[in-house]
Amino acid sequence: MNLPNLLTLIRFAMVPIYLFVFFSDIQPYRVRILLALGIILFAGLTDLADGYLARRNKQVTQLGTLLDPLADKLMLMAVFASLLISGKIGLWAAGAIVFRDVVMIVCSAVFHMQGLKTVPANIFGKITTVLYYIALFLLMFDFAIAQSFLWIVIGISYFTSMIYMFQVKGINEHWM
């Protein structure tokens, strides 16, 4: 187990910690939301660190390529589930986010099990993740533009997924 993959596993552990804090009775509400947001940001920083370390130390692995986006998606799905349960987003938005992420997770797992290469995170995925983090901040603190911004990010995420699928197809031409 290399350090980048260990950091990815730490991100998996951050998911239940985030949910515990978000749904806790910590008062005042803003403190609880700031703590929850801090956990999300810590997970984001470990994501940046593991990617940087993997590339710098030439420790990019197929396992890491598979687990890294899975950890990101699970965190985002947990966050959006918490926002749905707390009434900060609607069912349609949550459904659109979860549907896309579940499809991406299942496709990546199927590609991996079939021996196909998966694509490491690209600039479009990174931009989409940053935009989702901005949307989360706006939603958690009830900014007026939060819902509109979220729908824009959802649209961008679907576009990014199409790019990913074309890239997977391109690097696996001999298999398909």
Stockholm file with secondary structure:
# STOCKHOLM 1.0

chainA/1-176         MNLPNLLTLIRFAMVPIYLFVFFSDIQPYRVRILLALGIILFAGLTDLADGYLARRNKQVTQLGTLLDPLADKLMLMAVFASLLISGKIGLWAAGAIVFRDVVMIVCSAVFHMQGLKTVPANIFGKITTVLYYIALFLLMFDFAIAQSFLWIVIGISYFTSMIYMFQVKGINEHWM
#=GR chainA/1-176 SS CCHHHHHHHHHHHHHHHHHHHHTSCCSSHHHHHHHHHHHHHHHHHHHHHHHHHHHHTTCCCHHHHHHHHHHHHHHHHHHHHHHHHTTSSCHHHHHHHHHHHHHHHHHHHHHHHTTCCCCCCCHHHHHHHHHHHHHHHHHHTTCTTHHHHHHHHHHHHHHHHHHHHHHHHHHTTTTC
#=GC SS_cons         CCHHHHHHHHHHHHHHHHHHHHTSCCSSHHHHHHHHHHHHHHHHHHHHHHHHHHHHTTCCCHHHHHHHHHHHHHHHHHHHHHHHHTTSSCHHHHHHHHHHHHHHHHHHHHHHHTTCCCCCCCHHHHHHHHHHHHHHHHHHTTCTTHHHHHHHHHHHHHHHHHHHHHHHHHHTTTTC
//
